């Protein structure tokens, strides 16, 4: 497992997150969820064609249209006990 306690697949494909993208967060913010609404979804982890610096769980980007399929974006089903 990675530093978040999950088995990470960073660098395989971007991981689509349920959070809306909201720009930057204050220093020291832990596990930000972003705004309640928006037009862009957060993606994390990079994919096989990115630079290595993008392929970490800390790297955060966005998809401007979350209703379109992208071959380089997937999602992970997570069960929270």
C-alpha positions as CSV (number, residue, x, y, z in Angstrom):
1,X,0.0,0.0,0.0
2,X,1.0,3.6,-0.6
3,X,1.2,6.4,2.0
4,X,-2.6,6.7,2.0
5,X,-3.0,3.0,2.9
6,X,-4.4,1.9,-0.5
7,X,-2.8,-0.1,-3.3
8,X,-2.1,2.6,-5.7
9,X,-1.9,2.4,-9.5
10,X,-0.3,5.8,-10.1
11,X,1.1,6.1,-13.6
12,X,-1.3,3.6,-15.2
13,X,-4.1,6.0,-15.9
14,X,-5.5,9.1,-14.3
15,X,-7.9,8.3,-11.5
16,X,-11.2,10.2,-11.7
17,X,-12.3,11.6,-8.3
18,X,-15.7,12.6,-7.2
19,X,-14.5,16.0,-6.0
20,X,-15.2,19.1,-8.0
21,X,-12.0,21.0,-8.9
22,X,-11.6,24.2,-7.0
23,X,-8.1,25.5,-7.6
24,X,-5.6,25.7,-4.7
25,X,-6.0,24.9,-1.0
26,X,-4.4,26.6,2.0
27,X,-1.1,25.2,3.1
28,X,-1.4,22.2,5.5
29,X,-4.9,21.2,4.2
30,X,-5.4,17.5,4.6
31,X,-7.6,15.5,2.1
32,X,-9.4,18.5,0.6
33,X,-12.8,17.8,-1.0
34,X,-13.1,21.0,-3.0
35,X,-16.3,23.0,-3.6
36,X,-19.8,21.6,-3.4
37,X,-20.5,22.2,-7.1
38,X,-18.5,23.0,-10.2
39,X,-17.9,22.2,-13.8
40,X,-14.6,20.2,-13.6
41,X,-13.8,17.0,-11.8
42,X,-10.5,16.2,-10.1
43,X,-8.2,13.6,-11.5
44,X,-5.0,12.3,-9.8
45,X,-2.1,10.0,-10.5
46,X,-1.1,10.6,-14.1
47,X,-1.0,8.0,-16.8
48,X,1.5,6.1,-18.8
49,X,2.3,8.9,-21.3
50,X,2.9,11.7,-18.6
51,X,6.1,12.9,-17.1
52,X,7.1,10.9,-14.0
53,X,6.4,13.9,-11.7
54,X,2.7,13.7,-12.7
55,X,2.4,10.0,-11.6
56,X,2.0,10.5,-7.9
57,X,-1.2,10.6,-5.7
58,X,-0.2,14.1,-4.7
59,X,-0.4,15.5,-8.3
60,X,-3.9,16.9,-8.9
61,X,-5.4,18.0,-12.2
62,X,-8.9,18.2,-13.6
63,X,-11.2,17.2,-16.5
64,X,-13.1,20.2,-17.8
65,X,-16.0,18.0,-19.1
66,X,-16.8,15.1,-16.7
67,X,-19.4,13.8,-19.1
68,X,-17.0,12.7,-21.9
69,X,-15.1,9.4,-21.9
70,X,-11.3,9.7,-22.0
71,X,-9.1,6.6,-22.7
72,X,-6.5,7.7,-20.1
73,X,-8.9,8.2,-17.2
74,X,-10.4,5.4,-15.0
75,X,-11.9,5.2,-11.5
76,X,-11.5,3.0,-8.4
77,X,-14.3,1.6,-6.4
78,X,-13.6,2.1,-2.7
79,X,-15.5,0.7,0.3
80,X,-15.2,2.8,3.5
81,X,-16.0,0.6,6.5
